[in-house]
Amino acid sequence: MMRLSVNHLTTLAWDLDDELIAYHREGLRAIGLWRPKLSGFGEERTADLLRELGISVSSLSWAGGFTGTNRWSFEDSLADARAAIKQAALVGAECLVIVSGPRDGHIDAHARRLITEALSVLAPEAAEAGVALALQPMRRDFSRSWTFLHALDETLEVIGNAGRGLKIAFDVYHLWNERRLVARISELAPQVGVVQLCDSPTKARGDRRMLGDGELPLSTIVRAFDEAGYAGYYELAAWSRSLWRRDYSELLRECRARFDTICRQPVPAALAGN
């Protein structure tokens, strides 16, 4: 059975307690959390409310920046990631999403050494806490502030060199145009910690959109993960300025309905082999 979650950046303006109650009311039993919002409400208060409502946490975002984001030192970023692992463990998050940080003046080899070393140090600590670390590649638009990792192969190489138990955070918005993507999903699925879904135009840079309001091959991608035995969460990550102006209860209902009608529908035979 597909496990559905909604990342709460989708309902950014809500307070976390109102948010969790509304998610529960709309029949959603999992949520993706954002660290600033979690810290603002309090990790222990959140953990208590999650238990009371029976809501799971599909992911916690983000930690990382090991190349010098925000002028932090490498040790500063490690300390912050350790704090994030504790947060993730306390709220029962299935994975903590990691971003490398931008290249930030480093040569490529040095930037890769920094993220590999950080993950090598953190992976055993995360495993002991019961949290998977999921490294997230992003499209090149995000290279200045977020990450120098933009493709699946280079991300797989980093986690392969860093140690056991590391995963990928697979965001369709960033990875939909990877070459032979659907054909590769059967081999990728065991290494994926969370699948994040939204829609977007395919021929131009665009915002995240509600499922069905863009051109991404969502049905085909989700079906490939399902057939590969993927057992993690599908986390809806549809946020933008226009969506933030919507009525959030209505938006949550639409998220669930669109997932059912778009991502659970049969895939045409002509697309299934692509």
C-alpha positions as CSV (number, residue, x, y, z in Angstrom):
1,M,0.0,0.0,0.0
2,M,1.4,3.4,-1.0
3,R,2.2,5.6,2.0
4,L,1.3,9.2,1.5
5,S,2.7,12.2,3.3
6,V,2.6,15.9,2.8
7,N,5.6,18.2,3.5
8,H,4.4,21.0,5.7
9,L,6.1,23.6,3.7
10,T,2.9,23.2,1.7
11,T,1.0,24.8,4.5
12,L,3.8,27.2,5.5
13,A,1.6,29.9,7.3
14,W,0.0,27.5,9.8
15,D,1.3,27.0,13.3
16,L,2.6,23.5,13.8
17,D,-0.1,22.4,16.3
18,D,-2.9,23.7,14.1
19,E,-1.2,22.0,11.2
20,L,-1.0,18.6,12.7
21,I,-4.6,18.7,13.9
22,A,-5.7,19.7,10.4
23,Y,-3.6,17.0,8.7
24,H,-5.3,14.5,11.0
25,R,-8.7,15.8,10.3
26,E,-8.1,15.5,6.6
27,G,-7.1,11.8,7.0
28,L,-3.4,12.3,6.5
29,R,-1.3,10.1,8.7
30,A,2.2,11.4,7.9
31,I,4.0,14.7,7.5
32,G,7.3,16.0,6.3
33,L,8.8,18.5,8.8
34,W,11.0,21.6,8.3
35,R,13.5,22.2,11.1
36,P,12.9,25.9,11.7
37,K,9.2,25.3,12.2
38,L,9.8,22.3,14.4
39,S,12.3,24.2,16.5
40,G,9.9,27.1,16.9
41,F,7.2,24.9,18.3
42,G,9.5,22.6,20.2
43,E,10.6,19.1,19.5
44,E,9.2,17.5,22.6
45,R,5.8,19.2,22.2
46,T,5.7,18.1,18.6
47,A,6.6,14.5,19.5
48,D,3.8,14.4,22.1
49,L,1.3,15.7,19.6
50,L,2.4,13.4,16.9
51,R,1.9,10.4,19.2
52,E,-1.5,11.6,20.4
53,L,-2.7,12.0,16.8
54,G,-1.1,8.9,15.4
55,I,0.9,10.9,12.7
56,S,4.3,9.7,11.5
57,V,7.1,11.8,10.1
58,S,8.3,10.9,6.6
59,S,11.3,13.3,6.6
60,L,13.0,16.1,8.4
61,S,14.7,18.8,6.3
62,W,17.5,20.0,6.1
63,A,21.0,19.6,7.6
64,G,24.3,20.0,5.8
65,G,26.1,22.9,4.2
66,F,29.5,21.2,4.8
67,T,31.3,23.3,2.2
68,G,30.8,26.5,4.2
69,T,27.2,27.6,3.9
70,N,26.4,30.7,6.0
71,R,30.1,31.0,6.7
72,W,29.9,28.0,9.0
73,S,33.0,26.0,9.6
74,F,33.0,22.3,8.8
75,E,32.8,21.5,12.5
76,D,29.9,24.0,12.9
77,S,28.0,22.1,10.2
78,L,28.7,18.8,11.8
79,A,27.5,20.0,15.1
80,D,24.3,21.3,13.5
81,A,23.8,18.0,11.7
82,R,24.2,16.1,15.0
83,A,21.5,18.3,16.5
84,A,19.3,17.6,13.5
85,I,19.8,13.8,14.0
86,K,18.6,14.2,17.6
87,Q,15.6,16.2,16.4
88,A,14.8,13.5,13.8
89,A,15.1,10.7,16.4
90,L,12.9,12.5,18.9
91,V,10.0,13.0,16.4
92,G,10.5,9.6,14.8
93,A,11.5,10.9,11.3
94,E,12.2,8.1,8.9
95,C,15.0,10.1,7.3
96,L,16.9,13.4,7.7
97,V,17.5,15.1,4.4
98,I,21.0,16.3,3.8
99,V,22.3,18.9,1.4
100,S,26.0,19.2,0.6
101,G,26.2,23.0,0.5
102,P,27.4,24.9,-2.6
103,R,30.9,24.5,-4.0
104,D,31.7,27.9,-2.5
105,G,35.1,28.4,-4.0
106,H,36.3,24.8,-3.4
107,I,37.6,22.8,-6.3
108,D,35.2,19.9,-7.1
109,A,37.4,17.2,-5.6
110,H,37.7,19.1,-2.3
111,A,34.0,19.8,-2.1
112,R,33.3,16.0,-2.6
113,R,35.8,15.1,0.1
114,L,34.0,17.4,2.5
115,I,30.6,15.9,2.0
116,T,32.0,12.4,1.9
117,E,33.9,12.9,5.2
118,A,30.8,14.5,6.9
119,L,28.6,11.6,5.9
120,S,31.2,9.0,7.0
121,V,31.3,10.6,10.4
122,L,27.6,11.1,10.8
123,A,26.2,7.8,9.3
124,P,27.1,5.6,12.3
125,E,25.7,8.2,14.7
126,A,22.5,8.5,12.7
127,A,22.2,4.7,12.5
128,E,22.5,4.4,16.3
129,A,19.7,7.0,16.6
130,G,17.5,5.0,14.2
131,V,17.6,7.8,11.5
132,A,18.5,7.3,7.9
133,L,20.5,10.1,6.2
134,A,19.2,11.0,2.7
135,L,21.4,13.1,0.5
136,Q,19.5,15.3,-1.8
137,P,20.7,16.3,-5.3
138,M,19.1,19.4,-6.8
139,R,18.8,21.0,-10.2
140,R,21.5,23.5,-11.2
141,D,19.3,26.5,-10.3
142,F,20.1,25.7,-6.7
143,S,23.9,25.5,-7.0
144,R,24.6,28.9,-5.5
145,S,23.0,28.3,-2.1
146,W,22.2,24.6,-1.7
147,T,24.3,22.0,-3.3
148,F,26.9,21.2,-6.0
149,L,25.3,17.7,-6.5
150,H,22.9,17.8,-9.4
151,A,22.7,14.3,-10.8
152,L,21.9,10.8,-9.5
153,D,25.3,9.2,-10.4
154,E,27.4,11.7,-8.6
155,T,25.1,11.5,-5.5
156,L,25.3,7.7,-5.6
157,E,29.1,7.9,-5.8
158,V,29.2,10.1,-2.7
159,I,27.0,7.9,-0.6
160,G,28.9,4.8,-1.9
161,N,32.2,6.2,-0.7
162,A,30.8,7.5,2.6
163,G,29.6,4.2,4.2
164,R,26.6,2.0,4.7
165,G,23.0,2.9,5.4
166,L,23.0,6.2,3.4
167,K,20.1,7.0,1.2
168,I,19.0,9.5,-1.5
169,A,16.2,12.0,-1.1
170,F,14.5,11.6,-4.5
171,D,12.7,14.8,-5.4
172,V,10.9,14.6,-8.8
173,Y,11.2,18.4,-9.2
174,H,15.0,18.0,-9.3
175,L,15.4,14.7,-11.0
176,W,12.6,14.1,-13.4
177,N,14.8,14.7,-16.5
178,E,17.6,12.3,-15.6
179,R,18.5,10.2,-18.6
180,R,16.8,6.7,-18.5
181,L,15.2,7.6,-15.2
182,V,12.3,5.2,-15.2
183,A,14.4,2.3,-16.4
184,R,16.8,2.9,-13.5
185,I,14.3,3.1,-10.7
186,S,14.3,-0.6,-10.0
187,E,18.0,-0.4,-9.0
188,L,17.6,3.0,-7.3
189,A,14.6,2.1,-5.1
190,P,16.5,0.3,-2.3
191,Q,18.7,3.4,-1.9
192,V,15.9,6.0,-1.7
193,G,14.9,7.3,1.7
194,V,11.9,9.4,0.5
195,V,10.2,10.2,-2.8
196,Q,9.1,13.8,-2.9
197,L,6.4,14.7,-5.5
198,C,5.1,17.9,-7.1
199,D,4.5,19.0,-10.7
200,S,6.2,21.6,-12.9
201,P,6.6,22.6,-16.5
202,T,9.1,20.6,-18.5
203,K,10.3,23.1,-21.0
204,A,11.0,26.1,-18.7
205,R,12.2,26.9,-15.3
206,G,9.1,27.0,-13.1
207,D,7.7,26.8,-9.6
208,R,6.5,23.7,-7.9
209,R,2.9,23.1,-8.8
210,M,0.1,20.9,-7.6
211,L,0.1,17.4,-9.0
212,G,-1.6,17.6,-12.5
213,D,-0.9,21.3,-13.0
214,G,2.4,20.6,-14.9
215,E,3.9,18.2,-17.3
216,L,6.1,15.8,-15.2
217,P,5.6,12.1,-15.8
218,L,4.4,11.5,-12.2
219,S,2.2,8.4,-12.9
220,T,5.1,6.6,-14.7
221,I,7.7,7.4,-12.0
222,V,5.4,6.4,-9.1
223,R,4.4,3.2,-10.8
224,A,8.1,2.3,-11.4
225,F,8.9,2.9,-7.7
226,D,5.9,0.8,-6.7
227,E,6.8,-2.1,-9.0
228,A,10.4,-1.9,-7.7
229,G,9.1,-2.6,-4.2
230,Y,9.7,0.8,-2.8
231,A,8.2,0.9,0.7
232,G,8.9,4.4,1.9
233,Y,6.8,7.5,1.8
234,Y,5.6,9.5,-1.2
235,E,5.8,13.0,0.2
236,L,3.9,15.7,-1.6
237,A,6.1,18.7,-1.7
238,A,4.0,21.2,-3.7
239,W,4.7,24.7,-2.5
240,S,4.9,28.1,-4.2
241,R,3.7,31.6,-3.5
242,S,0.5,31.0,-5.3
243,L,-0.3,27.8,-3.4
244,W,0.5,29.5,-0.1
245,R,-2.3,31.9,-0.8
246,R,-4.8,29.0,-1.1
247,D,-7.2,27.8,1.7
248,Y,-5.0,25.2,3.3
249,S,-7.7,22.7,4.3
250,E,-8.9,22.7,0.7
251,L,-5.3,22.4,-0.5
252,L,-4.7,19.3,1.6
253,R,-7.9,17.7,0.3
254,E,-6.8,18.5,-3.2
255,C,-3.3,17.0,-2.5
256,R,-4.8,13.7,-1.5
257,A,-7.3,13.6,-4.3
258,R,-4.7,14.5,-7.0
259,F,-2.4,11.8,-5.6
260,D,-5.2,9.2,-5.9
261,T,-6.2,10.2,-9.4
262,I,-2.8,10.9,-10.9
263,C,-0.3,8.7,-9.1
264,R,-2.4,5.6,-8.6
265,Q,-3.9,5.5,-12.1
266,P,-2.7,2.8,-14.6
267,V,0.2,3.8,-16.8
268,P,-0.3,3.4,-20.5
269,A,1.8,0.5,-22.0
270,A,3.6,2.8,-24.3
271,L,5.0,4.7,-21.4
272,A,5.7,1.9,-19.0
273,G,8.9,0.8,-20.8
274,N,10.4,4.3,-21.0
